[in-house]
Amino acid sequence: MRDSVQKIALDLSAKIESGEWADGYRLPPERHMAAEHGLARNTLREALAALEQRGLIVRHVGRGTFVKAESRPALADGLLAKMRNASPSDLIEVRLIIEPQAATLAATRASAEDLATIESALRQSVLAKGTAEFEHWDAALHLAIFRATKNSLLIDYCEAITSIRNQPRWHRLKQRTVTPATRHSYDRHHSTIVTALRERDAETARKAMLEHLSMVREHLIGAGG
């Protein structure tokens, strides 16, 4: 068991130190990580405790486990720091400009493996219980689409957005805006986007992403974001 704890601790810390899991990133639920790695829950918890002792993660009861802010100080500099301090309305405007075009690129560049990852994230988001789990898989879906662009700068941008979305103030805003009705709409939008990617229909993917983010913007503004 000790070897298993060390191995999963190394695997998870590598994701943090490489930047795959950015500062503020919400880790997947324990049951998902345990299932993904074929581990018992208590083994995973020992590994998480080791990462917490090293100052790489922080656990908040009722909200989840996060990569500790500034665990990699370089990420707190420059543009990312500005993005973290941006208003929700400013940030969604940037997303509206960039992400529909990213969906266009993904439609033409996604590999079969990319599409499988995207479709898996979609399934998990539809099945998610509660806002926190939905938010995790929603972010994972968008990140998988960006990774399918094969553009490292776009991927870095999306990873930064993901870290910002996992901050407490954004979590509180999502709690106010993600209702059963909006979940239904977001699921429908996501399904349309993923179908367009699978069919290599770049224009439909672009339009569907634009429609999706436009609705997100309406909900954020309505909630005072």
Accessible surface in RSA format (square Angstrom, percent):
REM  Atomic radii and reference values for relative SASA: ProtOr
REM  Chains: A
REM  Algorithm: Lee & Richards
REM  Probe-radius: 1.40
REM  Slices: 20
REM RES _ NUM      All-atoms   Total-Side   Main-Chain    Non-polar    All polar
REM                ABS   REL    ABS   REL    ABS   REL    ABS   REL    ABS   REL
RES MET A   1   119.82  62.0  69.93  46.3  49.89 118.8  42.47  36.1  77.34 102.5
RES ARG A   2   144.72  60.8 139.38  71.0   5.34  12.7  59.91  81.9  84.81  51.4
RES ASP A   3   113.32  79.4 107.85 107.3   5.47  12.9  35.97  84.7  77.35  77.1
RES SER A   4    44.07  37.2  37.41  49.9   6.65  15.3   8.69  18.5  35.38  49.6
RES VAL A   5     5.33   3.5   5.33   4.8   0.00   0.0   5.33   4.6   0.00   0.0
RES GLN A   6    97.97  54.8  94.64  69.2   3.33   7.9  30.16  64.2  67.81  51.4
RES LYS A   7   133.23  65.0 130.27  79.9   2.96   7.0 100.59  90.5  32.64  34.8
RES ILE A   8     4.13   2.3   3.38   2.5   0.75   1.8   3.92   2.8   0.21   0.6
RES ALA A   9    12.43  11.4  12.32  19.0   0.11   0.2  12.43  17.5   0.00   0.0
RES LEU A  10   118.90  66.2 115.49  82.6   3.41   8.6 115.70  81.3   3.20   8.6
RES ASP A  11    48.50  34.0  43.11  42.9   5.39  12.8  12.89  30.3  35.61  35.5
RES LEU A  12     0.67   0.4   0.67   0.5   0.00   0.0   0.67   0.5   0.00   0.0
RES SER A  13     4.48   3.8   4.48   6.0   0.00   0.0   0.00   0.0   4.48   6.3
RES ALA A  14    53.59  49.3  47.99  74.1   5.61  12.8  52.87  74.5   0.72   1.9
RES LYS A  15    49.03  23.9  47.60  29.2   1.43   3.4  17.87  16.1  31.16  33.2
RES ILE A  16     0.00   0.0   0.00   0.0   0.00   0.0   0.00   0.0   0.00   0.0
RES GLU A  17    92.48  53.1  70.50  53.3  21.98  52.3  32.89  63.6  59.58  48.6
RES SER A  18    88.20  74.5  44.61  59.5  43.60 100.4  51.03 108.7  37.17  52.1
RES GLY A  19    11.85  14.6   0.00   N/A  11.85  14.6   9.51  26.1   2.34   5.2
RES GLU A  20    63.26  36.3  56.03  42.4   7.23  17.2  16.80  32.5  46.45  37.9
RES TRP A  21    18.54   7.4  18.54   9.0   0.00   0.0   9.70   5.2   8.83  14.3
RES ALA A  22     7.67   7.0   6.73  10.4   0.93   2.1   6.73   9.5   0.93   2.5
RES ASP A  23     0.16   0.1   0.00   0.0   0.16   0.4   0.00   0.0   0.16   0.2
RES GLY A  24    11.33  14.0   0.00   N/A  11.33  14.0  11.33  31.1   0.00   0.0
RES TYR A  25    24.15  11.3  24.15  13.7   0.00   0.0  10.14   7.6  14.01  17.3
RES ARG A  26    12.82   5.4  12.41   6.3   0.41   1.0   9.62  13.2   3.20   1.9
RES LEU A  27     5.48   3.1   0.08   0.1   5.41  13.6   0.08   0.1   5.41  14.6
RES PRO A  28    17.92  13.1  14.32  13.1   3.59  13.1  14.32  11.8   3.59  22.3
RES PRO A  29    33.91  24.7  21.83  19.9  12.07  43.9  33.84  27.9   0.07   0.4
RES GLU A  30    40.17  23.1  34.82  26.3   5.36  12.8  18.22  35.2  21.95  17.9
RES ARG A  31   115.57  48.5 109.02  55.6   6.55  15.6  46.79  64.0  68.78  41.7
RES HIS A  32    41.75  22.8  37.12  25.8   4.63  11.8  25.05  25.8  16.70  19.4
RES MET A  33     3.26   1.7   3.23   2.1   0.03   0.1   3.25   2.8   0.01   0.0
RES ALA A  34     5.01   4.6   4.85   7.5   0.17   0.4   4.85   6.8   0.17   0.4
RES ALA A  35    81.58  75.0  50.43  77.8  31.15  70.9  61.96  87.3  19.61  51.9
RES GLU A  36   128.25  73.6  89.96  68.1  38.29  91.2  44.84  86.7  83.42  68.1
RES HIS A  37    60.47  33.0  33.24  23.1  27.23  69.7  24.69  25.4  35.78  41.6
RES GLY A  38    69.25  85.4   0.00   N/A  69.25  85.4  37.62 103.2  31.63  70.9
RES LEU A  39    40.29  22.4  21.85  15.6  18.44  46.3  26.57  18.7  13.72  36.9
RES ALA A  40    59.96  55.1  42.27  65.2  17.69  40.2  52.73  74.3   7.23  19.1
RES ARG A  41   100.30  42.1  95.87  48.9   4.43  10.6  34.66  47.4  65.64  39.8
RES ASN A  42    80.84  55.8  77.81  75.2   3.04   7.3  34.14  82.2  46.71  45.1
RES THR A  43     9.04   6.4   9.04   9.2   0.00   0.0   0.34   0.5   8.70  13.1
RES LEU A  44     0.03   0.0   0.03   0.0   0.00   0.0   0.03   0.0   0.00   0.0
RES ARG A  45   108.26  45.5 106.37  54.2   1.89   4.5  36.39  49.7  71.87  43.6
RES GLU A  46    63.61  36.5  54.98  41.6   8.63  20.5  33.50  64.8  30.11  24.6
RES ALA A  47     0.00   0.0   0.00   0.0   0.00   0.0   0.00   0.0   0.00   0.0
RES LEU A  48     0.40   0.2   0.40   0.3   0.00   0.0   0.40   0.3   0.00   0.0
RES ALA A  49    37.04  34.1  36.24  55.9   0.80   1.8  36.47  51.4   0.58   1.5
RES ALA A  50    35.81  32.9  32.25  49.8   3.57   8.1  34.52  48.6   1.29   3.4
RES LEU A  51     0.29   0.2   0.29   0.2   0.00   0.0   0.29   0.2   0.00   0.0
RES GLU A  52    69.00  39.6  58.33  44.1  10.68  25.4  20.58  39.8  48.43  39.5
RES GLN A  53   161.67  90.4 122.76  89.7  38.91  92.6  46.06  98.0 115.61  87.7
RES ARG A  54   132.77  55.7  98.25  50.1  34.51  82.2  56.39  77.1  76.37  46.3
RES GLY A  55    24.94  30.8   0.00   N/A  24.94  30.8  18.10  49.7   6.84  15.3
RES LEU A  56    18.27  10.2  18.27  13.1   0.00   0.0  18.27  12.8   0.00   0.0
RES ILE A  57     2.62   1.5   0.00   0.0   2.62   6.3   0.00   0.0   2.62   7.1
RES VAL A  58    48.75  32.1  48.47  43.9   0.28   0.7  48.75  42.4   0.00   0.0
RES ARG A  59    79.59  33.4  60.05  30.6  19.54  46.5  29.94  40.9  49.65  30.1
RES HIS A  60    67.43  36.9  59.95  41.7   7.48  19.1  37.24  38.4  30.18  35.1
RES VAL A  61   159.07 104.7 128.01 115.9  31.06  74.8 135.11 117.4  23.96  65.0
RES GLY A  62    81.51 100.5   0.00   N/A  81.51 100.5  41.73 114.5  39.79  89.1
RES ARG A  63    65.73  27.6  60.45  30.8   5.28  12.6  34.00  46.5  31.73  19.2
RES GLY A  64    31.47  38.8   0.00   N/A  31.47  38.8  28.41  78.0   3.06   6.9
RES THR A  65    17.38  12.4  14.84  15.0   2.54   6.1   4.33   5.8  13.05  19.7
RES PHE A  66     9.81   4.9   9.81   6.1   0.00   0.0   9.81   5.9   0.00   0.0
RES VAL A  67     1.08   0.7   0.00   0.0   1.08   2.6   0.00   0.0   1.08   2.9
RES LYS A  68    97.85  47.7  97.83  60.0   0.02   0.0  48.38  43.5  49.47  52.7
RES ALA A  69    68.15  62.7  54.20  83.6  13.94  31.7  54.20  76.3  13.94  36.9
RES GLU A  70   108.03  62.0  95.26  72.1  12.77  30.4  15.71  30.4  92.32  75.4
RES SER A  71    29.51  24.9   0.49   0.7  29.02  66.8   8.97  19.1  20.54  28.8
RES ARG A  72    41.90  17.6  39.47  20.1   2.43   5.8  27.46  37.5  14.43   8.7
RES PRO A  73    94.49  68.9  92.52  84.3   1.97   7.2  92.81  76.6   1.68  10.5
RES ALA A  74    81.03  74.5  63.83  98.5  17.20  39.1  67.28  94.7  13.75  36.4
RES LEU A  75    54.02  30.1  51.23  36.7   2.79   7.0  53.94  37.9   0.08   0.2
RES ALA A  76    21.61  19.9  14.14  21.8   7.47  17.0  14.14  19.9   7.47  19.8
RES ASP A  77    98.79  69.2  88.00  87.6  10.79  25.5  31.11  73.2  67.68  67.5
RES GLY A  78    50.18  61.9   0.00   N/A  50.18  61.9  38.76 106.4  11.42  25.6
RES LEU A  79   129.76  72.3 119.56  85.5  10.20  25.6 120.99  85.0   8.77  23.6
RES LEU A  80    18.19  10.1  15.18  10.9   3.01   7.6  15.53  10.9   2.66   7.1
RES ALA A  81    33.60  30.9  30.51  47.1   3.09   7.0  33.21  46.8   0.39   1.0
RES LYS A  82   151.59  74.0 141.43  86.8  10.16  24.2  88.11  79.3  63.48  67.6
RES MET A  83    20.68  10.7  18.55  12.3   2.14   5.1  15.60  13.3   5.08   6.7
RES ARG A  84    28.65  12.0  26.21  13.4   2.44   5.8  15.58  21.3  13.07   7.9
RES ASN A  85   127.11  87.7  98.35  95.0  28.77  69.3  28.58  68.8  98.53  95.2
RES ALA A  86    23.34  21.5  14.56  22.5   8.78  20.0  23.28  32.8   0.06   0.2
RES SER A  87    43.84  37.0  36.22  48.3   7.62  17.6  37.88  80.7   5.97   8.4
RES PRO A  88    16.91  12.3  16.78  15.3   0.13   0.5  16.78  13.9   0.13   0.8
RES SER A  89    31.86  26.9  31.64  42.2   0.22   0.5  14.23  30.3  17.63  24.7
RES ASP A  90    79.74  55.9  77.57  77.2   2.17   5.1  16.68  39.3  63.06  62.9
RES LEU A  91     7.21   4.0   6.39   4.6   0.82   2.1   7.21   5.1   0.00   0.0
RES ILE A  92     2.19   1.2   1.31   1.0   0.88   2.1   1.79   1.3   0.40   1.1
RES GLU A  93    81.63  46.9  80.33  60.8   1.29   3.1  18.19  35.2  63.43  51.8
RES VAL A  94    60.79  40.0  60.79  55.0   0.00   0.0  60.79  52.8   0.00   0.0
RES ARG A  95    16.81   7.1  16.81   8.6   0.00   0.0   2.36   3.2  14.45   8.8
RES LEU A  96    33.47  18.6  26.79  19.2   6.68  16.8  27.00  19.0   6.47  17.4
RES ILE A  97   129.21  73.5 115.77  86.2  13.44  32.4 122.01  87.9   7.20  19.5
RES ILE A  98    48.64  27.7  44.48  33.1   4.16  10.0  47.85  34.5   0.79   2.2
RES GLU A  99     1.48   0.9   1.36   1.0   0.13   0.3   0.01   0.0   1.48   1.2
RES PRO A 100     4.19   3.1   4.19   3.8   0.00   0.0   4.19   3.5   0.00   0.0
RES GLN A 101    96.51  54.0  95.74  70.0   0.77   1.8  42.10  89.6  54.41  41.3
RES ALA A 102     0.92   0.8   0.12   0.2   0.80   1.8   0.23   0.3   0.69   1.8
RES ALA A 103     0.00   0.0   0.00   0.0   0.00   0.0   0.00   0.0   0.00   0.0
RES THR A 104    36.68  26.1  36.68  37.2   0.01   0.0  36.43  48.9   0.25   0.4
RES LEU A 105    51.91  28.9  51.74  37.0   0.18   0.4  51.91  36.5   0.00   0.0
RES ALA A 106     0.00   0.0   0.00   0.0   0.00   0.0   0.00   0.0   0.00   0.0
RES ALA A 107     0.00   0.0   0.00   0.0   0.00   0.0   0.00   0.0   0.00   0.0
RES THR A 108    89.23  63.5  58.36  59.2  30.86  73.6  55.21  74.2  34.02  51.4
RES ARG A 109   108.42  45.5  90.66  46.2  17.76  42.3  28.01  38.3  80.41  48.7
RES ALA A 110     4.13   3.8   0.00   0.0   4.13   9.4   0.00   0.0   4.13  10.9
RES SER A 111    47.08  39.8  38.39  51.2   8.70  20.0  43.37  92.4   3.71   5.2
RES ALA A 112    83.51  76.8  69.45 107.2  14.06  32.0  72.85 102.6  10.66  28.2
RES GLU A 113   136.85  78.6 128.26  97.0   8.59  20.4  47.62  92.1  89.23  72.9
RES ASP A 114    23.60  16.5  20.32  20.2   3.27   7.7   3.19   7.5  20.41  20.4
RES LEU A 115    21.56  12.0  21.56  15.4   0.00   0.0  21.56  15.1   0.00   0.0
RES ALA A 116    56.62  52.1  49.24  76.0   7.37  16.8  52.94  74.5   3.68   9.7
RES THR A 117    73.91  52.6  67.85  68.8   6.06  14.4  51.67  69.4  22.24  33.6
RES ILE A 118     0.01   0.0   0.01   0.0   0.00   0.0   0.01   0.0   0.00   0.0
RES GLU A 119    40.12  23.0  39.78  30.1   0.34   0.8   8.21  15.9  31.91  26.0
RES SER A 120    40.24  34.0  40.10  53.5   0.14   0.3  15.35  32.7  24.89  34.9
RES ALA A 121     4.45   4.1   3.71   5.7   0.75   1.7   3.85   5.4   0.60   1.6
RES LEU A 122    20.78  11.6  20.78  14.9   0.00   0.0  20.78  14.6   0.00   0.0
RES ARG A 123   139.85  58.7 136.32  69.5   3.53   8.4  66.15  90.4  73.70  44.7
RES GLN A 124    55.01  30.8  54.47  39.8   0.53   1.3   0.64   1.4  54.37  41.2
RES SER A 125     0.00   0.0   0.00   0.0   0.00   0.0   0.00   0.0   0.00   0.0
RES VAL A 126    68.15  44.8  55.43  50.2  12.72  30.6  55.43  48.2  12.72  34.5
RES LEU A 127   119.29  66.4 110.70  79.2   8.60  21.6 113.98  80.0   5.31  14.3
RES ALA A 128     7.80   7.2   0.00   0.0   7.80  17.8   0.19   0.3   7.61  20.2
RES LYS A 129   161.79  78.9 147.50  90.5  14.29  34.0 100.58  90.5  61.21  65.2
RES GLY A 130    48.06  59.3   0.00   N/A  48.06  59.3  37.91 104.0  10.15  22.7
RES THR A 131    23.88  17.0  15.65  15.9   8.23  19.6   2.09   2.8  21.79  32.9
RES ALA A 132    35.17  32.3  32.97  50.9   2.20   5.0  33.30  46.9   1.87   5.0
RES GLU A 133    20.16  11.6  16.31  12.3   3.85   9.2   8.08  15.6  12.08   9.9
RES PHE A 134     0.46   0.2   0.46   0.3   0.00   0.0   0.46   0.3   0.00   0.0
RES GLU A 135    11.22   6.4   9.65   7.3   1.57   3.7   6.36  12.3   4.86   4.0
RES HIS A 136    12.35   6.7   7.66   5.3   4.69  12.0   7.20   7.4   5.15   6.0
RES TRP A 137    39.45  15.8  39.45  19.1   0.00   0.0  39.45  21.0   0.00   0.0
RES ASP A 138     6.12   4.3   6.12   6.1   0.00   0.0   0.00   0.0   6.12   6.1
RES ALA A 139     8.09   7.4   7.11  11.0   0.98   2.2   7.85  11.1   0.24   0.6
RES ALA A 140    26.83  24.7  17.56  27.1   9.27  21.1  23.09  32.5   3.74   9.9
RES LEU A 141     1.38   0.8   1.38   1.0   0.00   0.0   1.38   1.0   0.00   0.0
RES HIS A 142     4.84   2.6   4.67   3.2   0.17   0.4   4.20   4.3   0.64   0.7
RES LEU A 143    13.46   7.5  13.46   9.6   0.00   0.0  13.46   9.5   0.00   0.0
RES ALA A 144     8.34   7.7   2.91   4.5   5.43  12.4   6.04   8.5   2.31   6.1
RES ILE A 145     1.51   0.9   1.51   1.1   0.00   0.0   1.51   1.1   0.00   0.0
RES PHE A 146     0.46   0.2   0.46   0.3   0.00   0.0   0.46   0.3   0.00   0.0
RES ARG A 147    82.27  34.5  77.59  39.6   4.68  11.2  35.83  49.0  46.44  28.1
RES ALA A 148     0.00   0.0   0.00   0.0   0.00   0.0   0.00   0.0   0.00   0.0
RES THR A 149     0.00   0.0   0.00   0.0   0.00   0.0   0.00   0.0   0.00   0.0
RES LYS A 150   113.21  55.2  80.89  49.6  32.32  77.0  65.51  59.0  47.70  50.8
RES ASN A 151    52.34  36.1  47.28  45.7   5.05  12.2   6.30  15.2  46.03  44.5
RES SER A 152    79.55  67.2  72.59  96.9   6.95  16.0  45.86  97.6  33.69  47.2
RES LEU A 153   140.44  78.2 134.70  96.4   5.74  14.4 134.98  94.8   5.47  14.7
RES LEU A 154    34.00  18.9  33.60  24.0   0.40   1.0  33.96  23.8   0.04   0.1
RES ILE A 155    33.93  19.3  33.93  25.3   0.00   0.0  33.93  24.4   0.00   0.0
RES ASP A 156    82.84  58.0  76.19  75.8   6.65  15.7  25.54  60.1  57.29  57.1
RES TYR A 157    30.18  14.1  22.19  12.6   7.99  20.8  29.62  22.3   0.57   0.7
RES CYS A 158     3.40   2.6   3.39   3.8   0.00   0.0   0.00   0.0   3.39   3.7
RES GLU A 159    27.04  15.5  26.23  19.8   0.81   1.9   5.79  11.2  21.25  17.4
RES ALA A 160    15.08  13.9  12.19  18.8   2.89   6.6  14.33  20.2   0.75   2.0
RES ILE A 161     3.99   2.3   3.99   3.0   0.00   0.0   3.99   2.9   0.00   0.0
RES THR A 162     6.59   4.7   6.57   6.7   0.02   0.0   4.16   5.6   2.43   3.7
RES SER A 163     0.27   0.2   0.00   0.0   0.27   0.6   0.00   0.0   0.27   0.4
RES ILE A 164     0.00   0.0   0.00   0.0   0.00   0.0   0.00   0.0   0.00   0.0
RES ARG A 165    14.82   6.2  10.96   5.6   3.86   9.2   7.41  10.1   7.41   4.5
RES ASN A 166    12.21   8.4  11.47  11.1   0.74   1.8   0.00   0.0  12.21  11.8
RES GLN A 167    38.77  21.7  37.73  27.6   1.04   2.5  13.64  29.0  25.12  19.1
RES PRO A 168    57.52  41.9  57.15  52.1   0.37   1.3  57.36  47.4   0.16   1.0
RES ARG A 169    92.31  38.8  84.61  43.1   7.70  18.3  50.21  68.6  42.10  25.5
RES TRP A 170    12.49   5.0  11.79   5.7   0.70   1.6  12.35   6.6   0.14   0.2
RES HIS A 171    11.71   6.4   9.86   6.9   1.85   4.7   6.46   6.7   5.25   6.1
RES ARG A 172   139.07  58.4 136.14  69.4   2.93   7.0  61.51  84.1  77.56  47.0
RES LEU A 173     9.76   5.4   9.66   6.9   0.10   0.2   9.66   6.8   0.10   0.3
RES LYS A 174    12.41   6.1  12.41   7.6   0.00   0.0   6.40   5.8   6.01   6.4
RES GLN A 175    95.89  53.6  74.42  54.4  21.47  51.1  25.42  54.1  70.47  53.4
RES ARG A 176   143.89  60.4 115.18  58.7  28.71  68.4  68.61  93.8  75.28  45.6
RES THR A 177    10.75   7.6   4.08   4.1   6.67  15.9   7.16   9.6   3.59   5.4
RES VAL A 178    12.89   8.5   1.71   1.5  11.18  26.9   1.71   1.5  11.18  30.3
RES THR A 179    55.60  39.5  54.29  55.0   1.31   3.1  52.12  70.0   3.48   5.3
RES PRO A 180   120.80  88.0 108.37  98.8  12.43  45.2 114.15  94.2   6.65  41.3
RES ALA A 181    73.70  67.8  60.50  93.4  13.19  30.0  69.28  97.6   4.42  11.7
RES THR A 182    14.11  10.0  12.99  13.2   1.12   2.7  14.11  19.0   0.00   0.0
RES ARG A 183    40.11  16.8  40.11  20.4   0.00   0.0  14.84  20.3  25.28  15.3
RES HIS A 184   129.01  70.5 124.94  86.8   4.08  10.4  83.55  86.1  45.46  52.9
RES SER A 185    19.68  16.6  19.68  26.3   0.00   0.0   0.05   0.1  19.63  27.5
RES TYR A 186     3.79   1.8   3.79   2.2   0.00   0.0   1.82   1.4   1.97   2.4
RES ASP A 187    24.91  17.4  24.54  24.4   0.37   0.9  12.36  29.1  12.55  12.5
RES ARG A 188   117.77  49.4 110.23  56.2   7.54  18.0  60.09  82.1  57.68  35.0
RES HIS A 189     4.20   2.3   3.36   2.3   0.84   2.1   4.14   4.3   0.06   0.1
RES HIS A 190     0.85   0.5   0.80   0.6   0.05   0.1   0.85   0.9   0.00   0.0
RES SER A 191    45.11  38.1  44.19  59.0   0.92   2.1  28.81  61.3  16.30  22.8
RES THR A 192    59.03  42.0  53.06  53.8   5.97  14.2  37.85  50.8  21.18  32.0
RES ILE A 193     1.11   0.6   1.11   0.8   0.00   0.0   1.11   0.8   0.00   0.0
RES VAL A 194     0.41   0.3   0.41   0.4   0.00   0.0   0.41   0.4   0.00   0.0
RES THR A 195    52.68  37.5  52.68  53.4   0.00   0.0  33.91  45.6  18.77  28.4
RES ALA A 196     2.32   2.1   0.12   0.2   2.20   5.0   2.01   2.8   0.31   0.8
RES LEU A 197     0.00   0.0   0.00   0.0   0.00   0.0   0.00   0.0   0.00   0.0
RES ARG A 198   115.43  48.5 100.55  51.3  14.89  35.4  51.21  70.0  64.23  38.9
RES GLU A 199   117.73  67.6  90.04  68.1  27.70  65.9  37.05  71.7  80.68  65.9
RES ARG A 200   112.07  47.1  92.56  47.2  19.51  46.5  51.11  69.9  60.96  36.9
RES ASP A 201    53.67  37.6  47.11  46.9   6.55  15.5  14.59  34.3  39.08  39.0
RES ALA A 202    22.74  20.9  20.11  31.0   2.63   6.0  20.11  28.3   2.63   7.0
RES GLU A 203    83.50  47.9  79.62  60.2   3.88   9.2  50.91  98.5  32.59  26.6
RES THR A 204    53.29  37.9  51.96  52.7   1.33   3.2  31.94  42.9  21.34  32.3
RES ALA A 205     0.00   0.0   0.00   0.0   0.00   0.0   0.00   0.0   0.00   0.0
RES ARG A 206    59.77  25.1  59.77  30.5   0.00   0.0  11.75  16.1  48.03  29.1
RES LYS A 207   116.94  57.0 112.40  69.0   4.54  10.8  60.54  54.5  56.40  60.1
RES ALA A 208     7.12   6.5   3.12   4.8   4.00   9.1   6.49   9.1   0.62   1.7
RES MET A 209     0.63   0.3   0.63   0.4   0.00   0.0   0.63   0.5   0.00   0.0
RES LEU A 210    69.56  38.7  69.56  49.8   0.00   0.0  69.56  48.8   0.00   0.0
RES GLU A 211    92.72  53.2  85.15  64.4   7.56  18.0  36.80  71.2  55.91  45.6
RES HIS A 212     2.75   1.5   2.75   1.9   0.00   0.0   0.67   0.7   2.09   2.4
RES LEU A 213     0.10   0.1   0.10   0.1   0.00   0.0   0.10   0.1   0.00   0.0
RES SER A 214    42.31  35.8  40.39  53.9   1.92   4.4  27.12  57.8  15.19  21.3
RES MET A 215    47.19  24.4  45.43  30.1   1.76   4.2  46.40  39.4   0.79   1.0
RES VAL A 216     6.71   4.4   6.69   6.1   0.02   0.0   6.69   5.8   0.02   0.0
RES ARG A 217    79.49  33.4  79.49  40.5   0.00   0.0   7.95  10.9  71.54  43.4
RES GLU A 218   116.15  66.7 104.56  79.1  11.59  27.6  38.00  73.5  78.15  63.8
RES HIS A 219    50.15  27.4  43.53  30.3   6.61  16.9  30.02  30.9  20.13  23.4
RES LEU A 220     5.29   2.9   5.29   3.8   0.00   0.0   5.29   3.7   0.00   0.0
RES ILE A 221    81.87  46.6  71.25  53.1  10.62  25.6  71.51  51.5  10.36  28.1
RES GLY A 222    70.08  86.4   0.00   N/A  70.08  86.4  36.39  99.9  33.69  75.5
RES ALA A 223    29.48  27.1   6.34   9.8  23.14  52.6  18.68  26.3  10.80  28.6
RES GLY A 224    68.47  84.4   0.00   N/A  68.47  84.4  35.38  97.1  33.10  74.1
RES GLY A 225    25.26  31.2   0.00   N/A  25.26  31.2   8.39  23.0  16.87  37.8
END  Absolute sums over single chains surface
CHAIN  1 A    10642.1       8886.6       1755.5       6121.6       4520.5
END  Absolute sums over all chains
TOTAL         10642.1       8886.6       1755.5       6121.6       4520.5
